[in-house]
Amino acid sequence: IFWEHLGNRGVRMGDWKLVSKDKGQWELYNLRTDRTERINVFDENQNVSKKMLKAYRQWAEKVGVRGGP
C-alpha cells in the first residue's frame, strides 16, 4: 500500500510501515511489535528501509507524485 497526501507519504509492507511527514525524514515502524508507532527503527533495519524506499520511489514515479519521490 502506497500513499501521498499534501506532502505526507508512506508505504506499508506486511508488518512494516514507512512514513514521512511533509517531506521530512523517513521513519520506519514494525507494527507487529509497536502498534502505536512510538519507536522509529529506520536506522536499525537498513535492508528493510532501503527496500521500502526503493518501492515507494518506483511507485511515486509511476503515478506522477507531485514534487517527486
Distance bins in CASP14 RR format, pairs under 12 A and 6 or more apart:
PFRMAT RR
TARGET T0000
AUTHOR 0000-0000-0000
RMODE 2
METHOD distances of the structure
MODEL  1
1 9 0 0 0 0 0 1 0 0 0 0 0
1 10 0 0 0 0 1 0 0 0 0 0 0
1 11 1 0 0 1 0 0 0 0 0 0 0
1 12 1 0 1 0 0 0 0 0 0 0 0
1 13 0 0 0 0 1 0 0 0 0 0 0
1 14 0 0 0 0 1 0 0 0 0 0 0
1 16 0 0 0 0 0 1 0 0 0 0 0
1 17 0 0 0 0 1 0 0 0 0 0 0
1 18 0 0 0 0 0 1 0 0 0 0 0
1 19 0 0 0 0 0 1 0 0 0 0 0
1 52 0 0 0 0 0 1 0 0 0 0 0
1 55 0 0 0 0 0 1 0 0 0 0 0
1 56 0 0 0 0 0 1 0 0 0 0 0
1 59 0 0 0 0 1 0 0 0 0 0 0
2 9 0 0 0 0 1 0 0 0 0 0 0
2 10 1 0 0 1 0 0 0 0 0 0 0
2 11 1 0 1 0 0 0 0 0 0 0 0
2 12 0 0 0 0 1 0 0 0 0 0 0
2 13 0 0 0 0 1 0 0 0 0 0 0
2 17 0 0 0 0 0 1 0 0 0 0 0
2 18 0 0 0 0 1 0 0 0 0 0 0
2 19 0 0 0 0 0 1 0 0 0 0 0
2 52 0 0 0 0 1 0 0 0 0 0 0
2 53 0 0 0 0 0 1 0 0 0 0 0
2 55 1 0 0 1 0 0 0 0 0 0 0
2 56 1 0 0 1 0 0 0 0 0 0 0
2 57 0 0 0 0 0 1 0 0 0 0 0
2 58 0 0 0 0 1 0 0 0 0 0 0
2 59 1 0 1 0 0 0 0 0 0 0 0
2 60 1 0 0 1 0 0 0 0 0 0 0
2 61 0 0 0 0 0 1 0 0 0 0 0
2 62 0 0 0 0 1 0 0 0 0 0 0
2 63 0 0 0 0 1 0 0 0 0 0 0
2 64 0 0 0 0 0 1 0 0 0 0 0
2 65 0 0 0 0 1 0 0 0 0 0 0
2 69 0 0 0 0 0 1 0 0 0 0 0
3 9 1 0 0 1 0 0 0 0 0 0 0
3 10 1 0 1 0 0 0 0 0 0 0 0
3 11 1 0 0 1 0 0 0 0 0 0 0
3 12 0 0 0 0 1 0 0 0 0 0 0
3 17 0 0 0 0 0 1 0 0 0 0 0
3 18 0 0 0 0 0 1 0 0 0 0 0
3 19 0 0 0 0 1 0 0 0 0 0 0
3 20 0 0 0 0 0 1 0 0 0 0 0
3 56 0 0 0 0 1 0 0 0 0 0 0
3 59 0 0 0 0 1 0 0 0 0 0 0
3 60 0 0 0 0 0 1 0 0 0 0 0
3 63 0 0 0 0 0 1 0 0 0 0 0
3 65 0 0 0 0 1 0 0 0 0 0 0
4 10 1 0 0 1 0 0 0 0 0 0 0
4 11 0 0 0 0 1 0 0 0 0 0 0
4 19 0 0 0 0 0 1 0 0 0 0 0
4 20 0 0 0 0 1 0 0 0 0 0 0
4 21 0 0 0 0 0 1 0 0 0 0 0
4 22 0 0 0 0 0 1 0 0 0 0 0
4 23 0 0 0 0 1 0 0 0 0 0 0
4 56 0 0 0 0 1 0 0 0 0 0 0
4 57 0 0 0 0 0 1 0 0 0 0 0
4 59 0 0 0 0 1 0 0 0 0 0 0
4 60 1 0 0 1 0 0 0 0 0 0 0
4 61 0 0 0 0 0 1 0 0 0 0 0
4 63 0 0 0 0 1 0 0 0 0 0 0
4 64 0 0 0 0 1 0 0 0 0 0 0
4 65 1 0 1 0 0 0 0 0 0 0 0
4 66 0 0 0 0 1 0 0 0 0 0 0
4 67 0 0 0 0 1 0 0 0 0 0 0
4 68 0 0 0 0 1 0 0 0 0 0 0
4 69 0 0 0 0 1 0 0 0 0 0 0
5 19 0 0 0 0 0 1 0 0 0 0 0
5 20 0 0 0 0 0 1 0 0 0 0 0
5 21 0 0 0 0 0 1 0 0 0 0 0
5 22 0 0 0 0 0 1 0 0 0 0 0
5 23 0 0 0 0 0 1 0 0 0 0 0
5 65 0 0 0 0 0 1 0 0 0 0 0
5 66 0 0 0 0 0 1 0 0 0 0 0
6 20 0 0 0 0 0 1 0 0 0 0 0
6 21 0 0 0 0 1 0 0 0 0 0 0
6 22 1 0 0 1 0 0 0 0 0 0 0
6 23 0 0 0 0 1 0 0 0 0 0 0
6 65 0 0 0 0 0 1 0 0 0 0 0
6 66 0 0 0 0 0 1 0 0 0 0 0
6 67 0 0 0 0 0 1 0 0 0 0 0
7 19 0 0 0 0 0 1 0 0 0 0 0
7 20 0 0 0 0 1 0 0 0 0 0 0
7 21 0 0 0 0 1 0 0 0 0 0 0
7 22 1 0 1 0 0 0 0 0 0 0 0
7 23 1 0 1 0 0 0 0 0 0 0 0
7 24 0 0 0 0 1 0 0 0 0 0 0
7 60 0 0 0 0 0 1 0 0 0 0 0
7 65 0 0 0 0 1 0 0 0 0 0 0
7 66 0 0 0 0 1 0 0 0 0 0 0
7 67 0 0 0 0 1 0 0 0 0 0 0
7 68 0 0 0 0 1 0 0 0 0 0 0
7 69 0 0 0 0 0 1 0 0 0 0 0
8 19 1 0 0 1 0 0 0 0 0 0 0
8 20 1 0 0 1 0 0 0 0 0 0 0
8 21 1 0 1 0 0 0 0 0 0 0 0
8 22 1 0 0 1 0 0 0 0 0 0 0
8 23 0 0 0 0 1 0 0 0 0 0 0
8 24 0 0 0 0 1 0 0 0 0 0 0
8 26 0 0 0 0 0 1 0 0 0 0 0
8 27 0 0 0 0 0 1 0 0 0 0 0
8 65 0 0 0 0 0 1 0 0 0 0 0
9 17 0 0 0 0 0 1 0 0 0 0 0
9 18 0 0 0 0 1 0 0 0 0 0 0
9 19 1 0 0 1 0 0 0 0 0 0 0
9 20 1 0 1 0 0 0 0 0 0 0 0
9 21 0 0 0 0 1 0 0 0 0 0 0
9 22 0 0 0 0 1 0 0 0 0 0 0
9 23 1 0 0 1 0 0 0 0 0 0 0
9 24 0 0 0 0 1 0 0 0 0 0 0
9 25 0 0 0 0 0 1 0 0 0 0 0
9 26 0 0 0 0 1 0 0 0 0 0 0
9 27 0 0 0 0 0 1 0 0 0 0 0
9 52 0 0 0 0 0 1 0 0 0 0 0
9 53 0 0 0 0 0 1 0 0 0 0 0
9 56 1 0 0 1 0 0 0 0 0 0 0
9 57 0 0 0 0 0 1 0 0 0 0 0
9 59 0 0 0 0 1 0 0 0 0 0 0
9 60 1 0 0 1 0 0 0 0 0 0 0
9 63 0 0 0 0 0 1 0 0 0 0 0
9 65 1 0 0 1 0 0 0 0 0 0 0
9 66 0 0 0 0 0 1 0 0 0 0 0
9 67 0 0 0 0 0 1 0 0 0 0 0
9 68 0 0 0 0 1 0 0 0 0 0 0
9 69 0 0 0 0 1 0 0 0 0 0 0
10 16 0 0 0 0 0 1 0 0 0 0 0
10 17 1 0 0 1 0 0 0 0 0 0 0
10 18 1 0 1 0 0 0 0 0 0 0 0
10 19 1 0 1 0 0 0 0 0 0 0 0
10 20 1 0 0 1 0 0 0 0 0 0 0
10 21 0 0 0 0 1 0 0 0 0 0 0
10 23 0 0 0 0 0 1 0 0 0 0 0
10 24 0 0 0 0 0 1 0 0 0 0 0
10 26 0 0 0 0 1 0 0 0 0 0 0
10 27 0 0 0 0 1 0 0 0 0 0 0
10 28 0 0 0 0 0 1 0 0 0 0 0
10 29 0 0 0 0 0 1 0 0 0 0 0
10 52 0 0 0 0 1 0 0 0 0 0 0
10 53 0 0 0 0 0 1 0 0 0 0 0
10 55 0 0 0 0 0 1 0 0 0 0 0
10 56 1 0 0 1 0 0 0 0 0 0 0
10 57 0 0 0 0 0 1 0 0 0 0 0
10 59 0 0 0 0 1 0 0 0 0 0 0
10 60 0 0 0 0 1 0 0 0 0 0 0
10 65 0 0 0 0 0 1 0 0 0 0 0
10 69 0 0 0 0 0 1 0 0 0 0 0
11 17 1 0 0 1 0 0 0 0 0 0 0
11 18 1 0 1 0 0 0 0 0 0 0 0
11 19 0 0 0 0 1 0 0 0 0 0 0
11 20 0 0 0 0 1 0 0 0 0 0 0
11 26 0 0 0 0 1 0 0 0 0 0 0
11 27 0 0 0 0 0 1 0 0 0 0 0
11 28 0 0 0 0 1 0 0 0 0 0 0
11 29 0 0 0 0 0 1 0 0 0 0 0
11 48 0 0 0 0 0 1 0 0 0 0 0
11 49 0 0 0 0 0 1 0 0 0 0 0
11 51 0 0 0 0 1 0 0 0 0 0 0
11 52 1 0 1 0 0 0 0 0 0 0 0
11 53 0 0 0 0 1 0 0 0 0 0 0
11 54 0 0 0 0 0 1 0 0 0 0 0
11 55 1 0 0 1 0 0 0 0 0 0 0
11 56 1 0 1 0 0 0 0 0 0 0 0
11 57 0 0 0 0 1 0 0 0 0 0 0
11 58 0 0 0 0 0 1 0 0 0 0 0
11 59 1 0 0 1 0 0 0 0 0 0 0
11 60 0 0 0 0 1 0 0 0 0 0 0
11 65 0 0 0 0 0 1 0 0 0 0 0
11 69 0 0 0 0 0 1 0 0 0 0 0
12 18 1 0 0 1 0 0 0 0 0 0 0
12 19 0 0 0 0 1 0 0 0 0 0 0
12 28 0 0 0 0 0 1 0 0 0 0 0
12 29 0 0 0 0 1 0 0 0 0 0 0
12 30 0 0 0 0 0 1 0 0 0 0 0
12 31 0 0 0 0 1 0 0 0 0 0 0
12 37 0 0 0 0 0 1 0 0 0 0 0
12 52 0 0 0 0 1 0 0 0 0 0 0
12 55 0 0 0 0 0 1 0 0 0 0 0
12 56 0 0 0 0 0 1 0 0 0 0 0
12 59 0 0 0 0 0 1 0 0 0 0 0
13 28 0 0 0 0 0 1 0 0 0 0 0
13 29 0 0 0 0 0 1 0 0 0 0 0
13 30 0 0 0 0 0 1 0 0 0 0 0
13 31 0 0 0 0 0 1 0 0 0 0 0
13 45 0 0 0 0 0 1 0 0 0 0 0
13 48 0 0 0 0 1 0 0 0 0 0 0
13 49 0 0 0 0 0 1 0 0 0 0 0
13 51 1 0 0 1 0 0 0 0 0 0 0
13 52 1 0 0 1 0 0 0 0 0 0 0
13 53 0 0 0 0 0 1 0 0 0 0 0
13 54 0 0 0 0 0 1 0 0 0 0 0
13 55 1 0 0 1 0 0 0 0 0 0 0
13 56 0 0 0 0 1 0 0 0 0 0 0
13 59 0 0 0 0 0 1 0 0 0 0 0
14 29 0 0 0 0 0 1 0 0 0 0 0
14 30 0 0 0 0 1 0 0 0 0 0 0
14 31 1 0 0 1 0 0 0 0 0 0 0
14 32 0 0 0 0 1 0 0 0 0 0 0
14 48 0 0 0 0 0 1 0 0 0 0 0
14 51 0 0 0 0 0 1 0 0 0 0 0
14 52 0 0 0 0 0 1 0 0 0 0 0
15 28 0 0 0 0 0 1 0 0 0 0 0
15 29 0 0 0 0 1 0 0 0 0 0 0
15 30 1 0 1 0 0 0 0 0 0 0 0
15 31 1 0 1 0 0 0 0 0 0 0 0
15 32 1 0 1 0 0 0 0 0 0 0 0
15 33 1 0 0 1 0 0 0 0 0 0 0
15 34 0 0 0 0 1 0 0 0 0 0 0
15 35 0 0 0 0 1 0 0 0 0 0 0
15 37 0 0 0 0 0 1 0 0 0 0 0
15 41 0 0 0 0 0 1 0 0 0 0 0
15 45 0 0 0 0 0 1 0 0 0 0 0
15 48 0 0 0 0 1 0 0 0 0 0 0
15 52 0 0 0 0 0 1 0 0 0 0 0
16 26 0 0 0 0 0 1 0 0 0 0 0
16 27 0 0 0 0 0 1 0 0 0 0 0
16 28 1 0 0 1 0 0 0 0 0 0 0
16 29 1 0 0 1 0 0 0 0 0 0 0
16 30 1 0 0 1 0 0 0 0 0 0 0
16 31 1 0 0 1 0 0 0 0 0 0 0
16 32 0 0 0 0 1 0 0 0 0 0 0
16 33 0 0 0 0 0 1 0 0 0 0 0
16 34 0 0 0 0 0 1 0 0 0 0 0
16 37 0 0 0 0 0 1 0 0 0 0 0
16 41 0 0 0 0 1 0 0 0 0 0 0
16 42 0 0 0 0 0 1 0 0 0 0 0
16 45 0 0 0 0 1 0 0 0 0 0 0
16 47 0 0 0 0 0 1 0 0 0 0 0
16 48 1 0 1 0 0 0 0 0 0 0 0
16 49 0 0 0 0 1 0 0 0 0 0 0
16 51 0 0 0 0 1 0 0 0 0 0 0
16 52 1 0 0 1 0 0 0 0 0 0 0
16 53 0 0 0 0 0 1 0 0 0 0 0
16 55 0 0 0 0 0 1 0 0 0 0 0
16 56 0 0 0 0 0 1 0 0 0 0 0
17 26 0 0 0 0 0 1 0 0 0 0 0
17 27 0 0 0 0 1 0 0 0 0 0 0
17 28 1 0 0 1 0 0 0 0 0 0 0
17 29 1 0 1 0 0 0 0 0 0 0 0
17 30 0 0 0 0 1 0 0 0 0 0 0
17 31 1 0 1 0 0 0 0 0 0 0 0
17 32 0 0 0 0 0 1 0 0 0 0 0
17 33 0 0 0 0 0 1 0 0 0 0 0
17 34 0 0 0 0 1 0 0 0 0 0 0
17 35 0 0 0 0 0 1 0 0 0 0 0
17 36 0 0 0 0 0 1 0 0 0 0 0
17 37 1 0 0 1 0 0 0 0 0 0 0
17 39 0 0 0 0 0 1 0 0 0 0 0
17 40 0 0 0 0 0 1 0 0 0 0 0
17 41 0 0 0 0 0 1 0 0 0 0 0
17 42 0 0 0 0 0 1 0 0 0 0 0
17 45 0 0 0 0 0 1 0 0 0 0 0
17 48 0 0 0 0 0 1 0 0 0 0 0
17 49 0 0 0 0 0 1 0 0 0 0 0
17 52 0 0 0 0 1 0 0 0 0 0 0
17 56 0 0 0 0 0 1 0 0 0 0 0
18 25 0 0 0 0 0 1 0 0 0 0 0
18 26 1 0 1 0 0 0 0 0 0 0 0
18 27 1 0 0 1 0 0 0 0 0 0 0
18 28 1 0 1 0 0 0 0 0 0 0 0
18 29 1 0 0 1 0 0 0 0 0 0 0
18 30 0 0 0 0 0 1 0 0 0 0 0
18 31 0 0 0 0 0 1 0 0 0 0 0
18 37 0 0 0 0 0 1 0 0 0 0 0
18 40 0 0 0 0 0 1 0 0 0 0 0
18 41 0 0 0 0 0 1 0 0 0 0 0
18 42 1 0 0 1 0 0 0 0 0 0 0
18 45 0 0 0 0 1 0 0 0 0 0 0
18 48 0 0 0 0 1 0 0 0 0 0 0
18 49 1 0 0 1 0 0 0 0 0 0 0
18 50 0 0 0 0 0 1 0 0 0 0 0
18 51 0 0 0 0 1 0 0 0 0 0 0
18 52 1 0 1 0 0 0 0 0 0 0 0
18 53 1 0 0 1 0 0 0 0 0 0 0
18 54 0 0 0 0 0 1 0 0 0 0 0
18 55 0 0 0 0 1 0 0 0 0 0 0
18 56 1 0 0 1 0 0 0 0 0 0 0
18 57 0 0 0 0 0 1 0 0 0 0 0
18 59 0 0 0 0 0 1 0 0 0 0 0
19 25 0 0 0 0 1 0 0 0 0 0 0
19 26 1 0 0 1 0 0 0 0 0 0 0
19 27 1 0 1 0 0 0 0 0 0 0 0
19 28 0 0 0 0 1 0 0 0 0 0 0
19 29 1 0 0 1 0 0 0 0 0 0 0
19 31 0 0 0 0 0 1 0 0 0 0 0
19 37 1 0 0 1 0 0 0 0 0 0 0
19 40 0 0 0 0 1 0 0 0 0 0 0
19 42 0 0 0 0 0 1 0 0 0 0 0
19 49 0 0 0 0 0 1 0 0 0 0 0
19 52 0 0 0 0 0 1 0 0 0 0 0
19 53 0 0 0 0 0 1 0 0 0 0 0
19 56 0 0 0 0 0 1 0 0 0 0 0
20 26 1 0 1 0 0 0 0 0 0 0 0
20 27 1 0 0 1 0 0 0 0 0 0 0
20 28 0 0 0 0 0 1 0 0 0 0 0
20 40 0 0 0 0 0 1 0 0 0 0 0
20 42 0 0 0 0 0 1 0 0 0 0 0
20 49 0 0 0 0 0 1 0 0 0 0 0
20 52 0 0 0 0 0 1 0 0 0 0 0
20 53 0 0 0 0 1 0 0 0 0 0 0
20 56 0 0 0 0 1 0 0 0 0 0 0
20 57 0 0 0 0 0 1 0 0 0 0 0
20 60 0 0 0 0 0 1 0 0 0 0 0
20 65 0 0 0 0 0 1 0 0 0 0 0
20 69 0 0 0 0 0 1 0 0 0 0 0
21 27 0 0 0 0 1 0 0 0 0 0 0
21 37 0 0 0 0 0 1 0 0 0 0 0
21 40 0 0 0 0 0 1 0 0 0 0 0
23 60 0 0 0 0 0 1 0 0 0 0 0
23 65 0 0 0 0 0 1 0 0 0 0 0
23 66 0 0 0 0 0 1 0 0 0 0 0
23 67 0 0 0 0 1 0 0 0 0 0 0
23 68 0 0 0 0 1 0 0 0 0 0 0
23 69 0 0 0 0 0 1 0 0 0 0 0
24 42 0 0 0 0 0 1 0 0 0 0 0
25 40 0 0 0 0 1 0 0 0 0 0 0
25 42 1 0 0 1 0 0 0 0 0 0 0
25 43 0 0 0 0 0 1 0 0 0 0 0
25 49 0 0 0 0 0 1 0 0 0 0 0
25 53 0 0 0 0 0 1 0 0 0 0 0
26 40 0 0 0 0 1 0 0 0 0 0 0
26 41 0 0 0 0 0 1 0 0 0 0 0
26 42 1 0 1 0 0 0 0 0 0 0 0
26 43 0 0 0 0 0 1 0 0 0 0 0
26 45 0 0 0 0 0 1 0 0 0 0 0
26 46 0 0 0 0 0 1 0 0 0 0 0
26 48 0 0 0 0 0 1 0 0 0 0 0
26 49 1 0 0 1 0 0 0 0 0 0 0
26 50 0 0 0 0 0 1 0 0 0 0 0
26 52 0 0 0 0 1 0 0 0 0 0 0
26 53 1 0 0 1 0 0 0 0 0 0 0
26 56 0 0 0 0 1 0 0 0 0 0 0
26 57 0 0 0 0 0 1 0 0 0 0 0
26 69 0 0 0 0 0 1 0 0 0 0 0
27 34 0 0 0 0 0 1 0 0 0 0 0
27 37 1 0 0 1 0 0 0 0 0 0 0
27 38 0 0 0 0 0 1 0 0 0 0 0
27 39 0 0 0 0 1 0 0 0 0 0 0
27 40 1 0 1 0 0 0 0 0 0 0 0
27 41 0 0 0 0 1 0 0 0 0 0 0
27 42 1 0 1 0 0 0 0 0 0 0 0
27 43 0 0 0 0 0 1 0 0 0 0 0
27 44 0 0 0 0 0 1 0 0 0 0 0
27 45 0 0 0 0 0 1 0 0 0 0 0
27 49 0 0 0 0 1 0 0 0 0 0 0
27 52 0 0 0 0 0 1 0 0 0 0 0
27 53 0 0 0 0 0 1 0 0 0 0 0
28 34 0 0 0 0 0 1 0 0 0 0 0
28 37 0 0 0 0 1 0 0 0 0 0 0
28 39 0 0 0 0 1 0 0 0 0 0 0
28 40 1 0 0 1 0 0 0 0 0 0 0
28 41 1 0 1 0 0 0 0 0 0 0 0
28 42 1 0 1 0 0 0 0 0 0 0 0
28 43 0 0 0 0 1 0 0 0 0 0 0
28 44 0 0 0 0 1 0 0 0 0 0 0
28 45 1 0 1 0 0 0 0 0 0 0 0
28 46 0 0 0 0 1 0 0 0 0 0 0
28 47 0 0 0 0 0 1 0 0 0 0 0
28 48 1 0 0 1 0 0 0 0 0 0 0
28 49 1 0 1 0 0 0 0 0 0 0 0
28 50 0 0 0 0 0 1 0 0 0 0 0
28 51 0 0 0 0 0 1 0 0 0 0 0
28 52 1 0 0 1 0 0 0 0 0 0 0
28 53 0 0 0 0 1 0 0 0 0 0 0
28 56 0 0 0 0 0 1 0 0 0 0 0
29 35 0 0 0 0 1 0 0 0 0 0 0
29 36 0 0 0 0 1 0 0 0 0 0 0
29 37 1 0 1 0 0 0 0 0 0 0 0
29 38 0 0 0 0 1 0 0 0 0 0 0
29 39 1 0 0 1 0 0 0 0 0 0 0
29 40 1 0 0 1 0 0 0 0 0 0 0
29 41 1 0 0 1 0 0 0 0 0 0 0
29 42 0 0 0 0 1 0 0 0 0 0 0
29 44 0 0 0 0 0 1 0 0 0 0 0
29 45 0 0 0 0 1 0 0 0 0 0 0
29 48 0 0 0 0 0 1 0 0 0 0 0
29 49 0 0 0 0 0 1 0 0 0 0 0
29 52 0 0 0 0 0 1 0 0 0 0 0
30 36 0 0 0 0 0 1 0 0 0 0 0
30 37 0 0 0 0 1 0 0 0 0 0 0
30 38 0 0 0 0 0 1 0 0 0 0 0
30 39 0 0 0 0 1 0 0 0 0 0 0
30 40 0 0 0 0 0 1 0 0 0 0 0
30 41 1 0 1 0 0 0 0 0 0 0 0
30 42 0 0 0 0 0 1 0 0 0 0 0
30 44 0 0 0 0 1 0 0 0 0 0 0
30 45 1 0 0 1 0 0 0 0 0 0 0
30 48 0 0 0 0 1 0 0 0 0 0 0
30 49 0 0 0 0 0 1 0 0 0 0 0
30 52 0 0 0 0 0 1 0 0 0 0 0
31 37 1 0 0 1 0 0 0 0 0 0 0
31 38 0 0 0 0 0 1 0 0 0 0 0
31 39 0 0 0 0 0 1 0 0 0 0 0
31 41 0 0 0 0 0 1 0 0 0 0 0
32 41 0 0 0 0 0 1 0 0 0 0 0
33 39 0 0 0 0 1 0 0 0 0 0 0
33 41 0 0 0 0 1 0 0 0 0 0 0
33 44 0 0 0 0 0 1 0 0 0 0 0
33 45 0 0 0 0 0 1 0 0 0 0 0
34 40 0 0 0 0 1 0 0 0 0 0 0
34 41 1 0 0 1 0 0 0 0 0 0 0
34 45 0 0 0 0 0 1 0 0 0 0 0
39 45 0 0 0 0 0 1 0 0 0 0 0
40 49 0 0 0 0 0 1 0 0 0 0 0
41 47 0 0 0 0 0 1 0 0 0 0 0
41 48 0 0 0 0 1 0 0 0 0 0 0
41 49 0 0 0 0 1 0 0 0 0 0 0
41 52 0 0 0 0 0 1 0 0 0 0 0
42 48 0 0 0 0 1 0 0 0 0 0 0
42 49 1 0 1 0 0 0 0 0 0 0 0
42 50 0 0 0 0 0 1 0 0 0 0 0
42 52 0 0 0 0 1 0 0 0 0 0 0
42 53 0 0 0 0 1 0 0 0 0 0 0
43 49 1 0 0 1 0 0 0 0 0 0 0
43 50 0 0 0 0 0 1 0 0 0 0 0
45 51 0 0 0 0 1 0 0 0 0 0 0
45 52 0 0 0 0 1 0 0 0 0 0 0
45 53 0 0 0 0 0 1 0 0 0 0 0
46 52 0 0 0 0 0 1 0 0 0 0 0
46 53 0 0 0 0 0 1 0 0 0 0 0
47 53 0 0 0 0 0 1 0 0 0 0 0
47 54 0 0 0 0 0 1 0 0 0 0 0
48 54 0 0 0 0 0 1 0 0 0 0 0
48 55 0 0 0 0 0 1 0 0 0 0 0
49 55 0 0 0 0 0 1 0 0 0 0 0
49 56 0 0 0 0 0 1 0 0 0 0 0
50 56 0 0 0 0 0 1 0 0 0 0 0
50 57 0 0 0 0 0 1 0 0 0 0 0
51 57 0 0 0 0 0 1 0 0 0 0 0
51 58 0 0 0 0 0 1 0 0 0 0 0
52 58 0 0 0 0 0 1 0 0 0 0 0
52 59 0 0 0 0 0 1 0 0 0 0 0
53 59 0 0 0 0 0 1 0 0 0 0 0
53 60 0 0 0 0 0 1 0 0 0 0 0
53 69 0 0 0 0 1 0 0 0 0 0 0
54 60 0 0 0 0 0 1 0 0 0 0 0
54 61 0 0 0 0 0 1 0 0 0 0 0
54 69 0 0 0 0 1 0 0 0 0 0 0
55 61 0 0 0 0 0 1 0 0 0 0 0
55 62 0 0 0 0 0 1 0 0 0 0 0
55 69 0 0 0 0 0 1 0 0 0 0 0
56 62 0 0 0 0 0 1 0 0 0 0 0
56 63 0 0 0 0 0 1 0 0 0 0 0
56 65 0 0 0 0 1 0 0 0 0 0 0
56 68 0 0 0 0 0 1 0 0 0 0 0
56 69 1 0 0 1 0 0 0 0 0 0 0
57 63 0 0 0 0 0 1 0 0 0 0 0
57 64 0 0 0 0 0 1 0 0 0 0 0
57 65 0 0 0 0 1 0 0 0 0 0 0
57 68 0 0 0 0 1 0 0 0 0 0 0
57 69 1 1 0 0 0 0 0 0 0 0 0
58 64 0 0 0 0 0 1 0 0 0 0 0
58 65 0 0 0 0 0 1 0 0 0 0 0
58 69 0 0 0 0 1 0 0 0 0 0 0
59 65 1 0 0 1 0 0 0 0 0 0 0
59 68 0 0 0 0 0 1 0 0 0 0 0
59 69 0 0 0 0 1 0 0 0 0 0 0
60 66 0 0 0 0 1 0 0 0 0 0 0
60 67 0 0 0 0 1 0 0 0 0 0 0
60 68 1 0 1 0 0 0 0 0 0 0 0
60 69 1 1 0 0 0 0 0 0 0 0 0
61 67 0 0 0 0 0 1 0 0 0 0 0
61 68 1 0 0 1 0 0 0 0 0 0 0
61 69 1 0 1 0 0 0 0 0 0 0 0
62 68 0 0 0 0 0 1 0 0 0 0 0
62 69 0 0 0 0 1 0 0 0 0 0 0
63 69 0 0 0 0 0 1 0 0 0 0 0
END
